Amino acid sequence: MTEEWVPKTKLGKLVLEGKIVSINEVFTQGFRIQEAEIVDRLLPNIRQEVLDMGIVQKQTDAGEHSRFKVLVAVGNEDGYVGVSDAKLKQVRAAIEKATMYSKLNLIPVLRGCGSWECGCDKPHSLPFRTIGKCGSVRVEFIPAPRGLGIVANRVTSTILRLAGLKDCWSRSFGSTGTVSSLAFATYDALKNTYKVMRPVDWVR
């Protein structure tokens, strides 16, 4: 039997009471998501993808201390995405923790048709070019015409797909072999679309 959710934040209480019924309202009213259950309630169709998994070791006085590091992305494939990682001794627990953090990092993504080759005015791509950075990694996403698909590597294309993008060109620079840096640079680029969004864009 699933344990009943008891919200601890003002936003959580508003969601449970039915006073906030959509994820759009959360962002238009300037709330910060601090409980993963809020996302579960407002986006029941949200999906998760494990982007990377590895073992990290730390030398202590008691010997070597090993933990699993998991990188997870979540999204509803319709304008919302989140990315985070977590380290724990057990793989399953690490995935659950990273998934929870990803939901807390959920952001809206502004979509559109910014390609001069297309001009269909449908939200299949980005409305403009956007850039993201993390560490030495820099990524750039360019609007693409409808039907092209996502031109990117596995990690980047997974995050873009979870965000609801169907067509996009991408360029990356730096140590792109570092999966976490690449993932967070992609997340940063999508977050930059959110920074220029107007309240009217959130309710589309």
Stockholm file with secondary structure:
# STOCKHOLM 1.0

chainA/1-204         MTEEWVPKTKLGKLVLEGKIVSINEVFTQGFRIQEAEIVDRLLPNIRQEVLDMGIVQKQTDAGEHSRFKVLVAVGNEDGYVGVSDAKLKQVRAAIEKATMYSKLNLIPVLRGCGSWECGCDKPHSLPFRTIGKCGSVRVEFIPAPRGLGIVANRVTSTILRLAGLKDCWSRSFGSTGTVSSLAFATYDALKNTYKVMRPVDWVR
#=GR chainA/1-204 SS CCCCCCCCSHHHHHHHTTSCCSHHHHHHTTCCCCCHHHHHHHCTTCEEEEEEEEEEEEEETTEEEEEEEEEEEEECSSSEEEEEEEEESSHHHHHHHHHHHHHHTCEECCCBCCCTTTCCCSTTBCSSCEEEEETTEEEEEEECCTTSCEESCHHHHHHHHHHTCCCEEEEEESCTTCHHHHHHHHHHHHHHHHHTCCHHHHTC
#=GC SS_cons         CCCCCCCCSHHHHHHHTTSCCSHHHHHHTTCCCCCHHHHHHHCTTCEEEEEEEEEEEEEETTEEEEEEEEEEEEECSSSEEEEEEEEESSHHHHHHHHHHHHHHTCEECCCBCCCTTTCCCSTTBCSSCEEEEETTEEEEEEECCTTSCEESCHHHHHHHHHHTCCCEEEEEESCTTCHHHHHHHHHHHHHHHHHTCCHHHHTC
//
